[in-house]
Amino acid sequence: MATTAEQDDWGPTVGGRGHRRRRPFRALLILLLVVLLLVAAFGLWASWQIPRTDVEGLASSGRPMHVLVVGSDSRADLSAEERNELTTGRDEGGLRTDTIFVMTIQGSRVGLLAFPRDLWVTRCDGSAGRINAAQELGGPSCLVATVRQLSGIDIHHHVTVSFGGFRDVVDAVDGVEICLDRPISDRDAGIDLPAGCQNLDGPDALGYVRVRKIDDDLKRIQRQQTFLRALAAEIAAPSTLLNPFRLVPLTNEIGDAITVDRSLGPIDLVRLALGARGLAGGAAVTETVPNTVGTVGDASVLFVDEAAATPLFRSFADGSVLDRAGEGGTGVDRADVAVRVLNGAGVAGLAGQVGELLDARGYPVAEVGNTDTRETSVVLHPAAVRAGAELVASDLGGLALEESSEVTQVTVVLGRDRAALG
């Protein structure tokens, strides 16, 4: 007969079976509290490192959280030598924005809505012009008002990323691996990159997200979103988060890289971190403001396609767009998407390079092989795994999708366009 002070593998208990295993639960609770305290302390410490600026017109609270993220083209934080290294040109003294997007976050689900810099809008002062000049007109507050007026999205926080800061963050994670479908050479952006998979350091990464002359601003936004996912994956990787020799320098670089509004506190930083983790894990929706090409005078600009943009703006404003993200049912975990990679480009080893990239992103690569030569690359998929195919296509820079009854899993078929050697 058992006594009232039994002992088993879980340690002593009191008062019989109704209280068994109390100690492990208490240990788990203590561990959880320690983790939460570390997160809070780290968030507070990180918060202290970040410069602040006054931004008017921000919403005080709400869910989901909407953060206006801006890449500044100011060279003020760069020396003359750094401007030469990064081929940014001289500082014209303005505050035009090189990149603009709204990051909508709820839990680990995140949506990115990009605003092309050439979008023709009514700005905060009532003038009509390109959206990228709004911040120059009236600082961050003007850009917040312009985006809110255009989209109806209440902005809770504003984050500006500098040229030099972006470079330093990429270098702090030892670079980011990107797979290019063709060589990119642009003297103005300071890059000369071959086709294939490669690790981009800070200067090359900055050139990659800035380059415009090889196509257009919409393709540029697609490159930025692809790179942002890859950078988020590097930051969220255990090799970064569990390594203080990488994490502490990274935190310092992030502190030097960004400027935020004064109301962004440690809890908001934790929410941002959860969003970045969702972005890295594939629980994200990425969109660009629908637009049409037009001219004003002799200048080529983009006009908002009101019919297509209105419902998209509404879905970001109320958070319903996140139903398409990972926790909403149509998103997927990379670990659940088995991928085949077939080389139809005629370039030896290309399928292996792409397979290694996908494996590093967390996909189980089921097969790497060759197939008949073809001109264009495509992601083939059976109907049941379209969401996974969309994620793969996005991670590879926006490849075309094609439903096929001839494949049983997501199949990346590489064409000549993926490895044009120029």
C-alpha positions, 0 to 999 in steps of 0.5 A: 500500500502506498504511503502519503509520501511516495517518491518516483522519477519526478521527485517527492509528492505530497498527499497522494496521486492528486498532487503528483508531478507538482515539482516538474510543473513548478520547474516549467513555470519557473523556466517560463518566467525566466524566459519571459523576464529575459525577453522583457529585459532584452527588449528594454535593453534593445529599446535603450539602444535605438534613437528616437524621433517625434512623429505626429498622427500615430494611432495610440493602440490597436490590433493588429499593429501597423508599423510604417517601415521606411528605407531612407536614401539619406547619406548623412550617416555615411562618410565620403569613403563609405559613400564611394564604397556603397556607390550611393552618390553625394548627399543631396540633403533631402529626406526622400524615402527609398523604400516604403511599406506597412508591416501589419502584425498580429502574433506571429502573423505578418503582412507586408504592403509595399508602396512603390516610390513612384506612386502618385498621391496627394501628400500631407500638405495637399500637393500631388506628387510622388509618395517618396517625397512626402517625408522630405516635405514634412518629416515622418509625420507627413509620410504617416499622414500621407499613407493613412489618407491614401490607405485608411490604415492607422499607423501605430509606429514609424521605423526608419532604416539607414543605408549604412545601418542596413549594410551593418545589420547584414554583416552582423549576421555574416551575410544573407544567401540569395539565389539569382536567376540571372547576373546583376551588374549595375555600376550605379548600385555598386554590384556585379553579381553572377547568376546562382546562389551566393552569400551577399555581404552588407554592401552587395545586399544594399546594392541588391535591394537598391538596383532599379535599372535592370527592370522596374520598381515593382520587380525591385519591391519583389527583390526587397521582399524576398531579401527581407524574408531571407534576412529575417530567417538569418536573424531568427535562426538559433545560430543567431538567437542562441549565440551571444557573440552574434546576438549582442553585436547584432542588437548594437547594429540594429540600434545604430541602423534604425530610428523609431518614434518615441512611443515604441516601447519594449512590448512593441519591440517584442511584437515586432520580433514575433512578426519578424519570426513569422516572416522568417517562418513563412507566416506572411502575406506580401502585397504591393499597392495595385497600380497602373503606369502613366505620365505626369508631364514628361515623367513616368509615374504610377497611379493607384488602381482604386478598384483593386487597391480599396479592398486590399487596403481594407484587409490590411486595416482590419487585419483580415489579410492575415487570414491568408498568413501561416496561422490563418489556414492557407499559409504553410510551414516550410518544413511541411513542403517537400520539394524536387529541384530539376535542372533544365538550364543546361548549367552544371550544378545549378539544381544542387545550388538551389537545393542547398538554398531551399534546404537552408531555408527549412524545406525538405529537398526530396530530389535534385536532378536534371530534366530537358532543357527549357527557356523559362523557370517554373514551379509545378505543383498539384492542386492540393499544395498550391500554398506551399508552391507559392511560398517556394516561388516567392523564396526563389525571387518570384518564379511562375507557378503552374498547376500540373497533374504530372507531379505529386509534390512541389517541383522547381524546374530551372530554365535558361532564364535562371542561369543566364551567364551573359 
